[in-house]
């Protein structure tokens, strides 16, 4: 399982979610409009987006960001900044 780290020119840079190794894959290897943050599986010789895992991780990140935002706002209010 990989995360799309970034897209550079004609390459998609993937991060292996198990060992954090990075690999470059030609963008033509993807049969969908790949985006940063996508969770990707390599199955049957193809890179495919794991829609469910991508949504789960995006939701988790959004939730953590909102908690952090509330914490910061509360502390700024306490400090009256």
Steps between C-alpha positions, in 0.01 A plus 500: 500500500632843404419865555540744212756738646524733203489527124811625322495551126399163353556302821295415805708469816358225721582437864474141618275512809682206664866591470484865379710424189436736211456392138443694179237370260419642158166678513390297198494192728186639665165457328333775704563866583750447781527760779731565792382315809334215312545156651611266223521122471707308248279214387518276195774716349299823538497794738147556629358750745365361826199730524386379842843532664560840337170630640569351844842663524375836367223494762748415776732785397209746479383396849848542649539840334165618638594385852833681474326814370257500794789450744694792353194726496425415863856571609516826305178607669642412843814698424283779356720523191 
